Amino acid sequence: MAQEREAPLESNFQSFWENCYSTIRSIRNFSHLTFLLAALVLSWDATNILAGVSAEKVASVPYVAARLADALVPFATGIIFSSAQFSCAMFLEGLVRRRRLVLDRIAIKPQVPVV
């Protein structure tokens, strides 16, 4: 009778574990995607800046520096969001692993026969 109760519990736990882990994996993938998009925006803006500098008759350092500073704002924002997402994924993965260890210890406890 005890084995009948353990089978659905283990099945539910396994599906819960897979669901949590896939959610954490998707958060981590979104952090990588955010970083790549931030790098894409930076390179796109740098291309526009360099194209504008090449079209100017006189390229001044303050002009280029100001334009590069404007281009770095979205990149820095993307890095901040990417770091936050990755940190969240790492925290949640640790939380889920600790919970799994606790539940595995509970499942491994020797069965005390009921008298």
C-alpha angles and dihedrals in degrees: 000000000000090000090055091056093047096054097062090041092054091045092051091046092050092051090046090050093049091047093050093044093050090050091051091047091052091051089052091049090050090053090054091047091050091052092049092049091049090052090048092052091048093050091046091051092045089053091052091047093050091046089052092048092051091052093051119091092217119030112199125197094230090053092051092043092051092049092047090049089054090050093051094059096076090041093053091046090051091050091051092051092044091052092048092050093047092048090050091050092050092048093048093046090053091048093051092046092051090049091050091051090052093048091046089054090051091050093049095053110119114257112248110214113239110233 
